[in-house]
Amino acid sequence: SYLDKGNVIILVGCANFAAKLGDKEKAKEYLFEAKKTAEIFDRNPDYSAKNIKFYQKEKPAFSGDNFGITAMEGIENTVETEKNNTPLLYEIWQEIKEPIA
């Protein structure tokens, strides 16, 4: 569901904060989890609330964001935007950005 993309946004934020604090291992964990979740979400994106447990309206609601067209694009945009402010985040992304097989 869209909550998965929301989780990607939060994980990237956590990775950015950890990188700003100089904790490379924690930043890498967060960024890798964001990447893994983004790849899964992007394979079959769902912006409706129909798959959210306990959502009971007959007509499903839809959500949106300005993170990126895809979750992966959002990660890449964030890393690129923060490149000068948080070079460690960019360095980690270069290590892990290849698709997971």
Phi and psi restraints in degrees (range 20) as a CNS / XPLOR table:
assign (resid 1 and name C) (resid 2 and name N)
       (resid 2 and name CA) (resid 2 and name C) 1.0 -60.3 20.0 2
assign (resid 2 and name N) (resid 2 and name CA)
       (resid 2 and name C) (resid 3 and name N) 1.0 -24.6 20.0 2
assign (resid 2 and name C) (resid 3 and name N)
       (resid 3 and name CA) (resid 3 and name C) 1.0 -61.2 20.0 2
assign (resid 3 and name N) (resid 3 and name CA)
       (resid 3 and name C) (resid 4 and name N) 1.0 -28.0 20.0 2
assign (resid 3 and name C) (resid 4 and name N)
       (resid 4 and name CA) (resid 4 and name C) 1.0 -64.3 20.0 2
assign (resid 4 and name N) (resid 4 and name CA)
       (resid 4 and name C) (resid 5 and name N) 1.0 -42.6 20.0 2
assign (resid 4 and name C) (resid 5 and name N)
       (resid 5 and name CA) (resid 5 and name C) 1.0 -65.9 20.0 2
assign (resid 5 and name N) (resid 5 and name CA)
       (resid 5 and name C) (resid 6 and name N) 1.0 -37.8 20.0 2
assign (resid 5 and name C) (resid 6 and name N)
       (resid 6 and name CA) (resid 6 and name C) 1.0 -60.3 20.0 2
assign (resid 6 and name N) (resid 6 and name CA)
       (resid 6 and name C) (resid 7 and name N) 1.0 -37.9 20.0 2
assign (resid 6 and name C) (resid 7 and name N)
       (resid 7 and name CA) (resid 7 and name C) 1.0 -64.3 20.0 2
assign (resid 7 and name N) (resid 7 and name CA)
       (resid 7 and name C) (resid 8 and name N) 1.0 -38.1 20.0 2
assign (resid 7 and name C) (resid 8 and name N)
       (resid 8 and name CA) (resid 8 and name C) 1.0 -60.1 20.0 2
assign (resid 8 and name N) (resid 8 and name CA)
       (resid 8 and name C) (resid 9 and name N) 1.0 -44.6 20.0 2
assign (resid 8 and name C) (resid 9 and name N)
       (resid 9 and name CA) (resid 9 and name C) 1.0 -59.7 20.0 2
assign (resid 9 and name N) (resid 9 and name CA)
       (resid 9 and name C) (resid 10 and name N) 1.0 -44.6 20.0 2
assign (resid 9 and name C) (resid 10 and name N)
       (resid 10 and name CA) (resid 10 and name C) 1.0 -66.1 20.0 2
assign (resid 10 and name N) (resid 10 and name CA)
       (resid 10 and name C) (resid 11 and name N) 1.0 -43.8 20.0 2
assign (resid 10 and name C) (resid 11 and name N)
       (resid 11 and name CA) (resid 11 and name C) 1.0 -62.6 20.0 2
assign (resid 11 and name N) (resid 11 and name CA)
       (resid 11 and name C) (resid 12 and name N) 1.0 -38.9 20.0 2
assign (resid 11 and name C) (resid 12 and name N)
       (resid 12 and name CA) (resid 12 and name C) 1.0 -65.9 20.0 2
assign (resid 12 and name N) (resid 12 and name CA)
       (resid 12 and name C) (resid 13 and name N) 1.0 -39.8 20.0 2
assign (resid 12 and name C) (resid 13 and name N)
       (resid 13 and name CA) (resid 13 and name C) 1.0 -61.8 20.0 2
assign (resid 13 and name N) (resid 13 and name CA)
       (resid 13 and name C) (resid 14 and name N) 1.0 -42.7 20.0 2
assign (resid 13 and name C) (resid 14 and name N)
       (resid 14 and name CA) (resid 14 and name C) 1.0 -63.4 20.0 2
assign (resid 14 and name N) (resid 14 and name CA)
       (resid 14 and name C) (resid 15 and name N) 1.0 -41.6 20.0 2
assign (resid 14 and name C) (resid 15 and name N)
       (resid 15 and name CA) (resid 15 and name C) 1.0 -62.1 20.0 2
assign (resid 15 and name N) (resid 15 and name CA)
       (resid 15 and name C) (resid 16 and name N) 1.0 -41.3 20.0 2
assign (resid 15 and name C) (resid 16 and name N)
       (resid 16 and name CA) (resid 16 and name C) 1.0 -63.4 20.0 2
assign (resid 16 and name N) (resid 16 and name CA)
       (resid 16 and name C) (resid 17 and name N) 1.0 -45.3 20.0 2
assign (resid 16 and name C) (resid 17 and name N)
       (resid 17 and name CA) (resid 17 and name C) 1.0 -63.6 20.0 2
assign (resid 17 and name N) (resid 17 and name CA)
       (resid 17 and name C) (resid 18 and name N) 1.0 -44.1 20.0 2
assign (resid 17 and name C) (resid 18 and name N)
       (resid 18 and name CA) (resid 18 and name C) 1.0 -61.4 20.0 2
assign (resid 18 and name N) (resid 18 and name CA)
       (resid 18 and name C) (resid 19 and name N) 1.0 -40.9 20.0 2
assign (resid 18 and name C) (resid 19 and name N)
       (resid 19 and name CA) (resid 19 and name C) 1.0 -65.0 20.0 2
assign (resid 19 and name N) (resid 19 and name CA)
       (resid 19 and name C) (resid 20 and name N) 1.0 -40.6 20.0 2
assign (resid 19 and name C) (resid 20 and name N)
       (resid 20 and name CA) (resid 20 and name C) 1.0 -61.6 20.0 2
assign (resid 20 and name N) (resid 20 and name CA)
       (resid 20 and name C) (resid 21 and name N) 1.0 -31.9 20.0 2
assign (resid 20 and name C) (resid 21 and name N)
       (resid 21 and name CA) (resid 21 and name C) 1.0 -83.5 20.0 2
assign (resid 21 and name N) (resid 21 and name CA)
       (resid 21 and name C) (resid 22 and name N) 1.0 -4.1 20.0 2
assign (resid 21 and name C) (resid 22 and name N)
       (resid 22 and name CA) (resid 22 and name C) 1.0 83.8 20.0 2
assign (resid 22 and name N) (resid 22 and name CA)
       (resid 22 and name C) (resid 23 and name N) 1.0 11.4 20.0 2
assign (resid 22 and name C) (resid 23 and name N)
       (resid 23 and name CA) (resid 23 and name C) 1.0 -91.8 20.0 2
assign (resid 23 and name N) (resid 23 and name CA)
       (resid 23 and name C) (resid 24 and name N) 1.0 85.3 20.0 2
assign (resid 23 and name C) (resid 24 and name N)
       (resid 24 and name CA) (resid 24 and name C) 1.0 -62.0 20.0 2
assign (resid 24 and name N) (resid 24 and name CA)
       (resid 24 and name C) (resid 25 and name N) 1.0 -42.6 20.0 2
assign (resid 24 and name C) (resid 25 and name N)
       (resid 25 and name CA) (resid 25 and name C) 1.0 -63.5 20.0 2
assign (resid 25 and name N) (resid 25 and name CA)
       (resid 25 and name C) (resid 26 and name N) 1.0 -44.6 20.0 2
assign (resid 25 and name C) (resid 26 and name N)
       (resid 26 and name CA) (resid 26 and name C) 1.0 -67.1 20.0 2
assign (resid 26 and name N) (resid 26 and name CA)
       (resid 26 and name C) (resid 27 and name N) 1.0 -42.3 20.0 2
assign (resid 26 and name C) (resid 27 and name N)
       (resid 27 and name CA) (resid 27 and name C) 1.0 -60.7 20.0 2
assign (resid 27 and name N) (resid 27 and name CA)
       (resid 27 and name C) (resid 28 and name N) 1.0 -40.6 20.0 2
assign (resid 27 and name C) (resid 28 and name N)
       (resid 28 and name CA) (resid 28 and name C) 1.0 -66.0 20.0 2
assign (resid 28 and name N) (resid 28 and name CA)
       (resid 28 and name C) (resid 29 and name N) 1.0 -40.9 20.0 2
assign (resid 28 and name C) (resid 29 and name N)
       (resid 29 and name CA) (resid 29 and name C) 1.0 -59.7 20.0 2
assign (resid 29 and name N) (resid 29 and name CA)
       (resid 29 and name C) (resid 30 and name N) 1.0 -49.4 20.0 2
assign (resid 29 and name C) (resid 30 and name N)
       (resid 30 and name CA) (resid 30 and name C) 1.0 -62.0 20.0 2
assign (resid 30 and name N) (resid 30 and name CA)
       (resid 30 and name C) (resid 31 and name N) 1.0 -45.2 20.0 2
assign (resid 30 and name C) (resid 31 and name N)
       (resid 31 and name CA) (resid 31 and name C) 1.0 -68.2 20.0 2
assign (resid 31 and name N) (resid 31 and name CA)
       (resid 31 and name C) (resid 32 and name N) 1.0 -37.6 20.0 2
assign (resid 31 and name C) (resid 32 and name N)
       (resid 32 and name CA) (resid 32 and name C) 1.0 -65.6 20.0 2
assign (resid 32 and name N) (resid 32 and name CA)
       (resid 32 and name C) (resid 33 and name N) 1.0 -42.1 20.0 2
assign (resid 32 and name C) (resid 33 and name N)
       (resid 33 and name CA) (resid 33 and name C) 1.0 -64.8 20.0 2
assign (resid 33 and name N) (resid 33 and name CA)
       (resid 33 and name C) (resid 34 and name N) 1.0 -39.2 20.0 2
assign (resid 33 and name C) (resid 34 and name N)
       (resid 34 and name CA) (resid 34 and name C) 1.0 -61.7 20.0 2
assign (resid 34 and name N) (resid 34 and name CA)
       (resid 34 and name C) (resid 35 and name N) 1.0 -45.0 20.0 2
assign (resid 34 and name C) (resid 35 and name N)
       (resid 35 and name CA) (resid 35 and name C) 1.0 -62.1 20.0 2
assign (resid 35 and name N) (resid 35 and name CA)
       (resid 35 and name C) (resid 36 and name N) 1.0 -46.9 20.0 2
assign (resid 35 and name C) (resid 36 and name N)
       (resid 36 and name CA) (resid 36 and name C) 1.0 -61.4 20.0 2
assign (resid 36 and name N) (resid 36 and name CA)
       (resid 36 and name C) (resid 37 and name N) 1.0 -45.1 20.0 2
assign (resid 36 and name C) (resid 37 and name N)
       (resid 37 and name CA) (resid 37 and name C) 1.0 -66.2 20.0 2
assign (resid 37 and name N) (resid 37 and name CA)
       (resid 37 and name C) (resid 38 and name N) 1.0 -39.7 20.0 2
assign (resid 37 and name C) (resid 38 and name N)
       (resid 38 and name CA) (resid 38 and name C) 1.0 -62.8 20.0 2
assign (resid 38 and name N) (resid 38 and name CA)
       (resid 38 and name C) (resid 39 and name N) 1.0 -43.1 20.0 2
assign (resid 38 and name C) (resid 39 and name N)
       (resid 39 and name CA) (resid 39 and name C) 1.0 -61.3 20.0 2
assign (resid 39 and name N) (resid 39 and name CA)
       (resid 39 and name C) (resid 40 and name N) 1.0 -41.3 20.0 2
assign (resid 39 and name C) (resid 40 and name N)
       (resid 40 and name CA) (resid 40 and name C) 1.0 -66.9 20.0 2
assign (resid 40 and name N) (resid 40 and name CA)
       (resid 40 and name C) (resid 41 and name N) 1.0 -47.6 20.0 2
assign (resid 40 and name C) (resid 41 and name N)
       (resid 41 and name CA) (resid 41 and name C) 1.0 -61.9 20.0 2
assign (resid 41 and name N) (resid 41 and name CA)
       (resid 41 and name C) (resid 42 and name N) 1.0 -44.6 20.0 2
assign (resid 41 and name C) (resid 42 and name N)
       (resid 42 and name CA) (resid 42 and name C) 1.0 -66.6 20.0 2
assign (resid 42 and name N) (resid 42 and name CA)
       (resid 42 and name C) (resid 43 and name N) 1.0 -22.3 20.0 2
assign (resid 42 and name C) (resid 43 and name N)
       (resid 43 and name CA) (resid 43 and name C) 1.0 -66.4 20.0 2
assign (resid 43 and name N) (resid 43 and name CA)
       (resid 43 and name C) (resid 44 and name N) 1.0 -32.0 20.0 2
assign (resid 43 and name C) (resid 44 and name N)
       (resid 44 and name CA) (resid 44 and name C) 1.0 -151.1 20.0 2
assign (resid 44 and name N) (resid 44 and name CA)
       (resid 44 and name C) (resid 45 and name N) 1.0 68.5 20.0 2
assign (resid 44 and name C) (resid 45 and name N)
       (resid 45 and name CA) (resid 45 and name C) 1.0 -65.2 20.0 2
assign (resid 45 and name N) (resid 45 and name CA)
       (resid 45 and name C) (resid 46 and name N) 1.0 140.3 20.0 2
assign (resid 45 and name C) (resid 46 and name N)
       (resid 46 and name CA) (resid 46 and name C) 1.0 -137.3 20.0 2
assign (resid 46 and name N) (resid 46 and name CA)
       (resid 46 and name C) (resid 47 and name N) 1.0 112.0 20.0 2
assign (resid 46 and name C) (resid 47 and name N)
       (resid 47 and name CA) (resid 47 and name C) 1.0 -97.2 20.0 2
assign (resid 47 and name N) (resid 47 and name CA)
       (resid 47 and name C) (resid 48 and name N) 1.0 7.6 20.0 2
assign (resid 47 and name C) (resid 48 and name N)
       (resid 48 and name CA) (resid 48 and name C) 1.0 -93.0 20.0 2
assign (resid 48 and name N) (resid 48 and name CA)
       (resid 48 and name C) (resid 49 and name N) 1.0 170.0 20.0 2
assign (resid 48 and name C) (resid 49 and name N)
       (resid 49 and name CA) (resid 49 and name C) 1.0 -97.0 20.0 2
assign (resid 49 and name N) (resid 49 and name CA)
       (resid 49 and name C) (resid 50 and name N) 1.0 5.3 20.0 2
assign (resid 49 and name C) (resid 50 and name N)
       (resid 50 and name CA) (resid 50 and name C) 1.0 -63.6 20.0 2
assign (resid 50 and name N) (resid 50 and name CA)
       (resid 50 and name C) (resid 51 and name N) 1.0 -25.5 20.0 2
assign (resid 50 and name C) (resid 51 and name N)
       (resid 51 and name CA) (resid 51 and name C) 1.0 -96.4 20.0 2
assign (resid 51 and name N) (resid 51 and name CA)
       (resid 51 and name C) (resid 52 and name N) 1.0 6.9 20.0 2
assign (resid 51 and name C) (resid 52 and name N)
       (resid 52 and name CA) (resid 52 and name C) 1.0 -89.5 20.0 2
assign (resid 52 and name N) (resid 52 and name CA)
       (resid 52 and name C) (resid 53 and name N) 1.0 121.5 20.0 2
assign (resid 52 and name C) (resid 53 and name N)
       (resid 53 and name CA) (resid 53 and name C) 1.0 -56.8 20.0 2
assign (resid 53 and name N) (resid 53 and name CA)
       (resid 53 and name C) (resid 54 and name N) 1.0 139.2 20.0 2
assign (resid 53 and name C) (resid 54 and name N)
       (resid 54 and name CA) (resid 54 and name C) 1.0 75.0 20.0 2
assign (resid 54 and name N) (resid 54 and name CA)
       (resid 54 and name C) (resid 55 and name N) 1.0 2.3 20.0 2
assign (resid 54 and name C) (resid 55 and name N)
       (resid 55 and name CA) (resid 55 and name C) 1.0 -78.4 20.0 2
assign (resid 55 and name N) (resid 55 and name CA)
       (resid 55 and name C) (resid 56 and name N) 1.0 121.7 20.0 2
assign (resid 55 and name C) (resid 56 and name N)
       (resid 56 and name CA) (resid 56 and name C) 1.0 -119.0 20.0 2
assign (resid 56 and name N) (resid 56 and name CA)
       (resid 56 and name C) (resid 57 and name N) 1.0 5.4 20.0 2
assign (resid 56 and name C) (resid 57 and name N)
       (resid 57 and name CA) (resid 57 and name C) 1.0 -73.5 20.0 2
assign (resid 57 and name N) (resid 57 and name CA)
       (resid 57 and name C) (resid 58 and name N) 1.0 145.9 20.0 2
assign (resid 57 and name C) (resid 58 and name N)
       (resid 58 and name CA) (resid 58 and name C) 1.0 -69.4 20.0 2
assign (resid 58 and name N) (resid 58 and name CA)
       (resid 58 and name C) (resid 59 and name N) 1.0 -41.1 20.0 2
assign (resid 58 and name C) (resid 59 and name N)
       (resid 59 and name CA) (resid 59 and name C) 1.0 -95.6 20.0 2
assign (resid 59 and name N) (resid 59 and name CA)
       (resid 59 and name C) (resid 60 and name N) 1.0 112.0 20.0 2
assign (resid 59 and name C) (resid 60 and name N)
       (resid 60 and name CA) (resid 60 and name C) 1.0 -66.3 20.0 2
assign (resid 60 and name N) (resid 60 and name CA)
       (resid 60 and name C) (resid 61 and name N) 1.0 142.6 20.0 2
assign (resid 60 and name C) (resid 61 and name N)
       (resid 61 and name CA) (resid 61 and name C) 1.0 -84.7 20.0 2
assign (resid 61 and name N) (resid 61 and name CA)
       (resid 61 and name C) (resid 62 and name N) 1.0 157.8 20.0 2
assign (resid 61 and name C) (resid 62 and name N)
       (resid 62 and name CA) (resid 62 and name C) 1.0 -123.1 20.0 2
assign (resid 62 and name N) (resid 62 and name CA)
       (resid 62 and name C) (resid 63 and name N) 1.0 149.6 20.0 2
assign (resid 62 and name C) (resid 63 and name N)
       (resid 63 and name CA) (resid 63 and name C) 1.0 -122.0 20.0 2
assign (resid 63 and name N) (resid 63 and name CA)
       (resid 63 and name C) (resid 64 and name N) 1.0 161.7 20.0 2
assign (resid 63 and name C) (resid 64 and name N)
       (resid 64 and name CA) (resid 64 and name C) 1.0 -150.8 20.0 2
assign (resid 64 and name N) (resid 64 and name CA)
       (resid 64 and name C) (resid 65 and name N) 1.0 171.7 20.0 2
assign (resid 64 and name C) (resid 65 and name N)
       (resid 65 and name CA) (resid 65 and name C) 1.0 -156.5 20.0 2
assign (resid 65 and name N) (resid 65 and name CA)
       (resid 65 and name C) (resid 66 and name N) 1.0 176.1 20.0 2
assign (resid 65 and name C) (resid 66 and name N)
       (resid 66 and name CA) (resid 66 and name C) 1.0 -115.4 20.0 2
assign (resid 66 and name N) (resid 66 and name CA)
       (resid 66 and name C) (resid 67 and name N) 1.0 23.1 20.0 2
assign (resid 66 and name C) (resid 67 and name N)
       (resid 67 and name CA) (resid 67 and name C) 1.0 -68.0 20.0 2
assign (resid 67 and name N) (resid 67 and name CA)
       (resid 67 and name C) (resid 68 and name N) 1.0 -40.8 20.0 2
assign (resid 67 and name C) (resid 68 and name N)
       (resid 68 and name CA) (resid 68 and name C) 1.0 166.0 20.0 2
assign (resid 68 and name N) (resid 68 and name CA)
       (resid 68 and name C) (resid 69 and name N) 1.0 158.5 20.0 2
assign (resid 68 and name C) (resid 69 and name N)
       (resid 69 and name CA) (resid 69 and name C) 1.0 -61.0 20.0 2
assign (resid 69 and name N) (resid 69 and name CA)
       (resid 69 and name C) (resid 70 and name N) 1.0 -42.6 20.0 2
assign (resid 69 and name C) (resid 70 and name N)
       (resid 70 and name CA) (resid 70 and name C) 1.0 -113.7 20.0 2
assign (resid 70 and name N) (resid 70 and name CA)
       (resid 70 and name C) (resid 71 and name N) 1.0 163.9 20.0 2
assign (resid 70 and name C) (resid 71 and name N)
       (resid 71 and name CA) (resid 71 and name C) 1.0 -64.6 20.0 2
assign (resid 71 and name N) (resid 71 and name CA)
       (resid 71 and name C) (resid 72 and name N) 1.0 -39.3 20.0 2
assign (resid 71 and name C) (resid 72 and name N)
       (resid 72 and name CA) (resid 72 and name C) 1.0 -65.4 20.0 2
assign (resid 72 and name N) (resid 72 and name CA)
       (resid 72 and name C) (resid 73 and name N) 1.0 -39.7 20.0 2
assign (resid 72 and name C) (resid 73 and name N)
       (resid 73 and name CA) (resid 73 and name C) 1.0 -62.6 20.0 2
assign (resid 73 and name N) (resid 73 and name CA)
       (resid 73 and name C) (resid 74 and name N) 1.0 -36.1 20.0 2
assign (resid 73 and name C) (resid 74 and name N)
       (resid 74 and name CA) (resid 74 and name C) 1.0 -62.7 20.0 2
assign (resid 74 and name N) (resid 74 and name CA)
       (resid 74 and name C) (resid 75 and name N) 1.0 -42.2 20.0 2
assign (resid 74 and name C) (resid 75 and name N)
       (resid 75 and name CA) (resid 75 and name C) 1.0 -61.5 20.0 2
assign (resid 75 and name N) (resid 75 and name CA)
       (resid 75 and name C) (resid 76 and name N) 1.0 -49.2 20.0 2
assign (resid 75 and name C) (resid 76 and name N)
       (resid 76 and name CA) (resid 76 and name C) 1.0 -61.3 20.0 2
assign (resid 76 and name N) (resid 76 and name CA)
       (resid 76 and name C) (resid 77 and name N) 1.0 -40.9 20.0 2
assign (resid 76 and name C) (resid 77 and name N)
       (resid 77 and name CA) (resid 77 and name C) 1.0 -62.7 20.0 2
assign (resid 77 and name N) (resid 77 and name CA)
       (resid 77 and name C) (resid 78 and name N) 1.0 -43.5 20.0 2
assign (resid 77 and name C) (resid 78 and name N)
       (resid 78 and name CA) (resid 78 and name C) 1.0 -64.2 20.0 2
assign (resid 78 and name N) (resid 78 and name CA)
       (resid 78 and name C) (resid 79 and name N) 1.0 -46.9 20.0 2
assign (resid 78 and name C) (resid 79 and name N)
       (resid 79 and name CA) (resid 79 and name C) 1.0 -61.1 20.0 2
assign (resid 79 and name N) (resid 79 and name CA)
       (resid 79 and name C) (resid 80 and name N) 1.0 -43.7 20.0 2
assign (resid 79 and name C) (resid 80 and name N)
       (resid 80 and name CA) (resid 80 and name C) 1.0 -65.6 20.0 2
assign (resid 80 and name N) (resid 80 and name CA)
       (resid 80 and name C) (resid 81 and name N) 1.0 -41.8 20.0 2
assign (resid 80 and name C) (resid 81 and name N)
       (resid 81 and name CA) (resid 81 and name C) 1.0 -64.1 20.0 2
assign (resid 81 and name N) (resid 81 and name CA)
       (resid 81 and name C) (resid 82 and name N) 1.0 -37.0 20.0 2
assign (resid 81 and name C) (resid 82 and name N)
       (resid 82 and name CA) (resid 82 and name C) 1.0 -89.9 20.0 2
assign (resid 82 and name N) (resid 82 and name CA)
       (resid 82 and name C) (resid 83 and name N) 1.0 2.0 20.0 2
assign (resid 82 and name C) (resid 83 and name N)
       (resid 83 and name CA) (resid 83 and name C) 1.0 -48.9 20.0 2
assign (resid 83 and name N) (resid 83 and name CA)
       (resid 83 and name C) (resid 84 and name N) 1.0 -46.2 20.0 2
assign (resid 83 and name C) (resid 84 and name N)
       (resid 84 and name CA) (resid 84 and name C) 1.0 -80.9 20.0 2
assign (resid 84 and name N) (resid 84 and name CA)
       (resid 84 and name C) (resid 85 and name N) 1.0 -32.5 20.0 2
assign (resid 84 and name C) (resid 85 and name N)
       (resid 85 and name CA) (resid 85 and name C) 1.0 -79.7 20.0 2
assign (resid 85 and name N) (resid 85 and name CA)
       (resid 85 and name C) (resid 86 and name N) 1.0 -33.7 20.0 2
assign (resid 85 and name C) (resid 86 and name N)
       (resid 86 and name CA) (resid 86 and name C) 1.0 -135.5 20.0 2
assign (resid 86 and name N) (resid 86 and name CA)
       (resid 86 and name C) (resid 87 and name N) 1.0 74.4 20.0 2
assign (resid 86 and name C) (resid 87 and name N)
       (resid 87 and name CA) (resid 87 and name C) 1.0 -60.8 20.0 2
assign (resid 87 and name N) (resid 87 and name CA)
       (resid 87 and name C) (resid 88 and name N) 1.0 -27.0 20.0 2
assign (resid 87 and name C) (resid 88 and name N)
       (resid 88 and name CA) (resid 88 and name C) 1.0 -64.1 20.0 2
assign (resid 88 and name N) (resid 88 and name CA)
       (resid 88 and name C) (resid 89 and name N) 1.0 -37.7 20.0 2
assign (resid 88 and name C) (resid 89 and name N)
       (resid 89 and name CA) (resid 89 and name C) 1.0 -61.6 20.0 2
assign (resid 89 and name N) (resid 89 and name CA)
       (resid 89 and name C) (resid 90 and name N) 1.0 -44.5 20.0 2
assign (resid 89 and name C) (resid 90 and name N)
       (resid 90 and name CA) (resid 90 and name C) 1.0 -62.2 20.0 2
assign (resid 90 and name N) (resid 90 and name CA)
       (resid 90 and name C) (resid 91 and name N) 1.0 -43.1 20.0 2
assign (resid 90 and name C) (resid 91 and name N)
       (resid 91 and name CA) (resid 91 and name C) 1.0 -60.6 20.0 2
assign (resid 91 and name N) (resid 91 and name CA)
       (resid 91 and name C) (resid 92 and name N) 1.0 -45.2 20.0 2
assign (resid 91 and name C) (resid 92 and name N)
       (resid 92 and name CA) (resid 92 and name C) 1.0 -63.5 20.0 2
assign (resid 92 and name N) (resid 92 and name CA)
       (resid 92 and name C) (resid 93 and name N) 1.0 -43.9 20.0 2
assign (resid 92 and name C) (resid 93 and name N)
       (resid 93 and name CA) (resid 93 and name C) 1.0 -59.1 20.0 2
assign (resid 93 and name N) (resid 93 and name CA)
       (resid 93 and name C) (resid 94 and name N) 1.0 -38.3 20.0 2
assign (resid 93 and name C) (resid 94 and name N)
       (resid 94 and name CA) (resid 94 and name C) 1.0 -63.1 20.0 2
assign (resid 94 and name N) (resid 94 and name CA)
       (resid 94 and name C) (resid 95 and name N) 1.0 -30.8 20.0 2
assign (resid 94 and name C) (resid 95 and name N)
       (resid 95 and name CA) (resid 95 and name C) 1.0 -74.8 20.0 2
assign (resid 95 and name N) (resid 95 and name CA)
       (resid 95 and name C) (resid 96 and name N) 1.0 -33.6 20.0 2
assign (resid 95 and name C) (resid 96 and name N)
       (resid 96 and name CA) (resid 96 and name C) 1.0 -116.5 20.0 2
assign (resid 96 and name N) (resid 96 and name CA)
       (resid 96 and name C) (resid 97 and name N) 1.0 2.3 20.0 2
assign (resid 96 and name C) (resid 97 and name N)
       (resid 97 and name CA) (resid 97 and name C) 1.0 -71.4 20.0 2
assign (resid 97 and name N) (resid 97 and name CA)
       (resid 97 and name C) (resid 98 and name N) 1.0 -17.2 20.0 2
assign (resid 97 and name C) (resid 98 and name N)
       (resid 98 and name CA) (resid 98 and name C) 1.0 -63.9 20.0 2
assign (resid 98 and name N) (resid 98 and name CA)
       (resid 98 and name C) (resid 99 and name N) 1.0 142.6 20.0 2
assign (resid 98 and name C) (resid 99 and name N)
       (resid 99 and name CA) (resid 99 and name C) 1.0 -57.2 20.0 2
assign (resid 99 and name N) (resid 99 and name CA)
       (resid 99 and name C) (resid 100 and name N) 1.0 144.7 20.0 2
assign (resid 99 and name C) (resid 100 and name N)
       (resid 100 and name CA) (resid 100 and name C) 1.0 -79.8 20.0 2
assign (resid 100 and name N) (resid 100 and name CA)
       (resid 100 and name C) (resid 101 and name N) 1.0 130.0 20.0 2
